[in-house]
């Protein structure tokens, strides 16, 4: 055990940062949920002229089983896709092919993210979609029928109240900060450096990076999955680890000058058994591990536990009016714009109140680390919030980082 006693306060000189790679089961669930939301939204927008009510933010992936050895790996039981959430399955007299949209999108997404699987054979679907309305509908007879009766089966566009009045669907919080620290930038870059800057066919995507900094000392632990088809023997496995270590240490030298970096890799490996992070697909989702939306990276791609964040799982939520999703993106836009304008650090909280106009948050809190012009800060906040519909456009274009 390494023990550190750190003095707390605004100038505390420590960080604890984690990133789950794109092939981590939680990241796969986040990515799939958002892909489903985008596909469904685009379908209904093109077909009916509006994004219909839906939420895929409770999607889960339940691990399959695999068999691996040096030189070969294969799936022996499929990954189970838990399709959990709510969707509108009708518009007027027309049925919406929700299951077709979900199945085709899932096979395309996971097939691309895990190219070693067979999307037809290695995926099975568990269906738990509903059309249950949120609380608010009163069934007692009245002169005016509750609009929630048609929430997930609109008769026409007039049943979509958000087209007339865009309001928060929930009381929740979006929070963000900017700029990233050098260590945060480094943790984000590790995955890109290994997968995009170097040709490492043996390296899977279920990479995890955990960094702890105290002063100028950085302890870094990485989990690096290897793909069995590309690893002939134990000596190759060990050599691959050394290759990755050299790449990451060189990156640290460039991005973290003046820091002492202690790098640990695949700390659970036992080569003498051998027990190794050797996989068929490059992800632990093949061997019983499970993933759920919202349990992984925050919207900026990091789990920075000494920074402000909420447990809001933005992926898969409705991109038109879901408070937690829209306000998470809005908070990041505000923080980024302010950091660029003033050249100092900002933390932003955008707080929504159910039923309130979406472009008029209940409260916005902005914390700054250096001198600012209060009027210009307020102008920036109001400018971002007045453009919440552009956030929807960006989400549907798939151009917003959410995990």
C-alpha positions in Angstrom: 0.0 0.0 0.0 1.2 3.5 -0.9 -0.1 6.1 1.5 -0.4 9.8 0.6 -1.7 12.5 2.9 -2.9 15.4 0.8 -3.9 18.8 2.0 -7.3 19.6 0.7 -8.5 22.9 -0.8 -8.6 24.8 -4.1 -4.9 24.4 -4.6 -4.7 20.7 -3.8 -2.1 19.2 -6.0 -3.4 15.7 -6.8 -5.6 13.9 -9.4 -7.3 10.5 -9.7 -8.4 9.8 -13.2 -9.7 6.7 -15.0 -10.8 6.0 -18.5 -12.6 2.9 -19.8 -11.7 2.1 -23.4 -14.1 1.9 -26.3 -14.3 -1.9 -25.9 -15.0 -1.9 -22.2 -18.5 -3.4 -21.6 -19.7 -0.1 -20.0 -18.4 1.9 -23.0 -20.0 -0.6 -25.4 -23.3 -0.1 -23.6 -23.0 3.7 -23.7 -22.1 3.6 -27.3 -24.9 1.2 -28.3 -27.5 3.2 -26.4 -26.6 6.3 -28.2 -26.4 4.6 -31.5 -29.9 3.2 -30.9 -31.2 6.7 -30.0 -29.7 8.3 -33.1 -31.0 5.6 -35.4 -34.5 5.7 -33.9 -34.6 9.5 -33.9 -33.4 9.8 -37.5 -36.0 7.2 -38.6 -39.0 9.0 -36.9 -37.7 12.5 -37.9 -37.5 11.5 -41.6 -40.7 9.5 -41.5 -43.0 11.6 -39.4 -41.3 15.0 -39.1 -40.3 14.8 -35.4 -38.2 12.8 -33.0 -40.7 10.6 -31.1 -40.5 9.8 -27.5 -38.0 7.2 -26.5 -35.3 6.3 -24.0 -32.6 3.6 -24.5 -30.5 4.7 -21.5 -31.1 1.5 -19.6 -29.6 -0.8 -22.3 -27.2 -3.4 -21.0 -24.8 -6.0 -22.4 -24.5 -9.4 -20.6 -21.4 -11.3 -21.2 -21.1 -14.3 -23.4 -18.4 -17.0 -23.2 -15.3 -17.7 -25.1 -12.5 -20.2 -25.5 -8.9 -18.9 -26.0 -5.5 -20.3 -26.4 -2.3 -19.0 -28.1 -3.0 -18.6 -31.8 -6.8 -19.0 -31.6 -9.9 -17.7 -29.9 -13.6 -18.1 -30.5 -17.0 -17.3 -28.9 -18.8 -20.3 -27.5 -21.9 -18.5 -26.1 -23.4 -15.3 -27.5 -23.3 -11.8 -26.0 -26.8 -11.0 -24.7 -28.2 -7.6 -25.6 -30.6 -6.4 -23.0 -32.9 -4.0 -24.9 -34.4 -2.2 -22.0 -36.2 1.2 -22.2 -39.2 2.9 -23.7 -40.1 3.7 -27.3 -43.1 5.0 -29.3 -44.1 2.0 -31.4 -46.8 3.7 -33.4 -47.5 7.1 -35.0 -51.1 7.5 -36.0 -52.1 4.3 -37.9 -48.5 3.3 -38.7 -46.5 0.8 -36.8 -42.8 1.7 -36.2 -40.4 -1.2 -36.8 -38.6 -0.7 -33.5 -37.2 -4.2 -33.3 -35.8 -4.1 -36.8 -34.1 -0.7 -36.1 -32.7 -2.1 -32.8 -31.4 -5.3 -34.3 -29.8 -3.8 -37.4 -28.2 -1.0 -35.4 -26.9 -3.3 -32.8 -25.3 -5.7 -35.2 -23.7 -2.8 -37.1 -22.4 -1.0 -34.0 -21.0 -4.1 -32.2 -19.8 -5.6 -35.4 -17.7 -2.5 -36.0 -16.6 -2.1 -32.3 -15.7 -5.8 -32.0 -14.7 -7.0 -35.4 -13.8 -10.5 -34.2 -17.4 -11.3 -33.5 -20.0 -12.6 -36.0 -22.9 -10.2 -35.4 -25.4 -12.7 -36.7 -24.2 -15.6 -34.6 -22.6 -14.0 -31.5 -25.4 -11.7 -30.4 -28.8 -12.6 -28.9 -31.5 -10.2 -27.9 -33.5 -9.9 -24.6 -36.5 -7.6 -25.1 -37.9 -5.4 -22.4 -39.2 -2.3 -24.2 -42.4 -0.6 -22.9 -44.6 2.3 -23.7 -45.3 3.3 -20.1 -45.7 7.0 -19.6 -43.9 8.9 -16.9 -45.9 9.9 -13.8 -48.4 12.6 -14.4 -51.4 11.1 -16.2 -54.6 11.2 -14.3 -57.2 8.7 -15.5 -60.2 10.3 -13.9 -62.8 11.6 -16.4 -62.4 15.2 -17.3 -63.4 17.6 -20.0 -59.9 17.6 -21.4 -58.0 14.3 -22.0 -54.5 14.1 -20.6 -51.9 14.5 -23.3 -49.8 11.7 -21.6 -52.4 9.2 -22.8 -50.8 9.4 -26.2 -47.2 10.0 -25.0 -45.8 6.9 -26.7 -48.5 6.5 -29.4 -49.1 10.0 -30.8 -52.0 10.3 -33.1 -50.4 13.1 -35.0 -47.8 15.9 -34.3 -50.2 17.8 -32.2 -49.8 15.2 -29.5 -46.1 16.1 -29.2 -46.2 19.1 -26.8 -42.5 19.7 -27.1 -43.1 21.1 -30.6 -45.0 23.9 -29.0 -43.3 24.3 -25.7 -39.9 22.7 -25.1 -39.7 21.9 -21.4 -37.5 20.0 -19.0 -38.7 16.4 -18.6 -36.9 16.0 -15.3 -35.3 17.7 -12.4 -31.6 16.9 -12.9 -28.1 18.4 -13.3 -25.6 18.8 -16.1 -22.1 19.6 -15.0 -18.7 20.1 -16.8 -15.3 21.7 -16.5 -12.6 23.1 -18.7 -9.8 23.1 -19.6 -8.6 19.5 -19.1 -5.4 19.1 -17.1 -2.2 17.8 -18.8 -2.8 14.4 -17.1 -6.4 14.3 -18.3 -5.3 15.0 -21.8 -2.7 12.3 -21.5 -5.2 9.7 -20.2 -7.5 10.4 -23.1 -4.6 10.2 -25.6 -3.2 6.8 -24.4 -6.0 4.9 -26.1 -5.7 6.9 -29.3 -1.9 6.5 -29.3 -2.1 2.7 -29.0 -4.9 2.2 -31.5 -4.5 5.0 -34.1 -0.9 6.0 -34.1 0.6 2.4 -34.1 -0.4 -0.8 -35.9 -0.9 -3.3 -33.1 -3.2 -6.0 -34.5 -2.9 -8.0 -31.2 -4.3 -5.2 -29.1 -8.0 -5.3 -28.1 -10.2 -2.3 -27.4 -11.1 -3.1 -23.7 -8.2 -0.9 -22.5 -8.4 0.7 -19.0 -6.2 3.5 -17.8 -6.0 4.6 -14.2 -3.8 7.5 -13.2 -3.0 8.9 -9.8 -0.9 12.1 -9.5 0.5 13.6 -6.4 2.7 16.6 -7.2 4.9 15.6 -10.1 4.7 11.9 -9.4 2.3 9.9 -11.5 1.4 6.2 -10.9 -0.3 4.7 -14.0 -2.0 1.3 -14.3 -3.1 0.0 -17.7 -5.1 -3.1 -18.6 -4.2 -4.3 -22.1 -6.2 -7.1 -23.7 -4.5 -9.2 -26.4 -6.4 -11.0 -29.2 -5.6 -14.7 -29.2 -5.5 -15.0 -33.0 -2.6 -12.6 -33.1 -0.5 -14.0 -30.2 1.4 -17.2 -31.0 2.9 -17.9 -27.6 3.8 -16.6 -24.2 7.0 -14.9 -25.4 5.0 -13.0 -28.0 2.5 -12.0 -25.3 5.2 -10.6 -23.1 6.9 -8.8 -26.0 3.6 -7.2 -26.9 3.3 -5.8 -23.4 6.8 -4.3 -23.6 5.9 -2.7 -26.9 2.9 -1.0 -25.5 4.8 0.1 -22.4 7.5 1.7 -24.6 4.8 3.6 -26.6 3.0 4.9 -23.5 6.2 5.9 -21.7 7.3 7.8 -24.8 3.9 9.5 -24.9 4.2 10.4 -21.2 7.6 11.9 -21.9 6.1 14.2 -24.5 2.9 15.1 -22.7 4.0 15.1 -19.0 7.5 16.7 -19.0 8.9 17.1 -15.5 6.8 14.2 -14.1 8.0 10.9 -12.8 5.8 8.2 -14.3 5.6 4.7 -12.7 3.8 2.4 -15.2 2.1 -0.9 -14.2 0.6 -3.2 -16.8 -1.8 -6.2 -16.6 -1.1 -6.5 -12.9 -3.4 -9.6 -12.6 -1.3 -11.6 -15.1 0.4 -14.8 -13.9 2.6 -16.0 -16.8 3.7 -19.1 -14.9 0.2 -20.6 -14.9 -0.4 -19.0 -17.5 -3.3 -16.7 -16.6 -3.3 -13.8 -19.0 -5.5 -11.0 -20.4 -5.9 -13.1 -23.6 -9.2 -12.7 -25.4 -11.0 -13.9 -28.5 -12.6 -10.4 -29.2 -10.4 -7.9 -27.4 -13.1 -7.3 -24.8 -14.1 -8.8 -21.5 -17.7 -8.8 -22.7 -16.9 -12.2 -24.2 -16.3 -13.9 -20.8 -19.1 -13.1 -18.5 -18.4 -9.4 -17.8 -21.4 -7.1 -18.1 -21.9 -3.5 -19.2 -24.6 -0.9 -18.3 -25.2 2.6 -19.5 -23.9 5.3 -17.2 -21.4 3.2 -15.3 -18.4 4.3 -17.3 -16.8 7.5 -18.5 -18.5 10.8 -18.0 -19.4 12.9 -21.1 -15.9 14.2 -21.5 -14.5 10.7 -21.8 -13.0 10.5 -18.3 -13.9 9.5 -14.7 -12.1 12.2 -12.9 -13.1 11.6 -9.3 -11.6 14.9 -7.9 -13.6 16.9 -10.4 -17.3 17.7 -10.4 -19.5 15.2 -12.0 -23.0 13.6 -11.7 -24.1 10.1 -12.2 -26.3 11.2 -15.1 -26.0 8.6 -17.9 -26.5 10.8 -20.9 -26.2 8.1 -23.6 -29.5 6.8 -25.1 -31.7 9.5 -23.6 -34.1 11.5 -25.7 -32.0 14.2 -27.5 -34.8 16.7 -27.7 -35.8 17.4 -24.2 -34.1 15.1 -21.7 -32.8 17.6 -19.1 -29.7 15.6 -18.0 -28.5 15.0 -21.5 -29.1 18.4 -22.9 -27.7 20.2 -19.8 -24.6 18.0 -19.7 -23.8 19.1 -23.2 -24.7 22.7 -22.5 -22.5 22.8 -19.4 -19.6 21.5 -21.4 -20.2 24.1 -24.1 -20.3 26.9 -21.5 -17.1 25.7 -19.8 -15.2 25.3 -23.1 -16.2 28.8 -24.3 -15.4 30.5 -21.0 -12.1 28.7 -20.7 -11.1 29.8 -24.2 -12.3 33.4 -23.6 -10.6 34.0 -20.3 -7.7 31.5 -20.3 -8.6 30.1 -16.9 -10.4 27.2 -15.4 -14.1 26.9 -15.0 -16.6 24.5 -13.4 -20.2 24.7 -14.5 -23.5 23.3 -13.2 -26.7 23.7 -15.2 -29.7 22.7 -13.1 -33.0 21.8 -14.5 -36.5 21.8 -12.9 -39.1 19.5 -14.3 -41.7 21.4 -16.4 -39.6 24.6 -16.7 -38.7 25.9 -20.2 -35.6 24.0 -21.4 -33.7 27.1 -22.5 -34.3 28.8 -19.1 -32.6 26.5 -16.4 -33.7 26.8 -12.8 -30.1 27.7 -11.9 -26.7 27.9 -13.5 -23.6 28.0 -11.3 -20.2 29.0 -12.7 -17.1 28.7 -10.6 -13.9 30.3 -11.9 -10.3 30.1 -11.0 -9.0 33.4 -12.3 -10.3 36.9 -13.0 -13.3 37.2 -15.2 -15.9 39.7 -16.5 -19.1 38.7 -14.8 -21.3 40.3 -17.5 -19.5 38.4 -20.3 -19.8 35.2 -18.4 -23.6 35.7 -18.1 -23.8 36.6 -21.8 -22.0 33.4 -22.7 -24.3 31.3 -20.5 -27.5 32.8 -21.9 -26.1 32.5 -25.5 -25.5 28.7 -25.0 -28.8 28.1 -23.3 -30.8 30.0 -26.0 -29.4 27.6 -28.6 -30.4 24.3 -26.9 -32.0 23.1 -30.2 -28.6 23.2 -31.8 -27.5 20.6 -29.2 -30.2 18.3 -30.5 -28.9 18.8 -34.0 -25.3 18.0 -32.9 -26.5 14.9 -31.0 -28.4 13.5 -34.0 -25.3 14.1 -36.2 -23.3 12.0 -33.7 -20.8 14.9 -33.3 -20.9 15.2 -29.5 -18.7 13.2 -27.2 -20.8 11.5 -24.5 -18.5 8.8 -23.2 
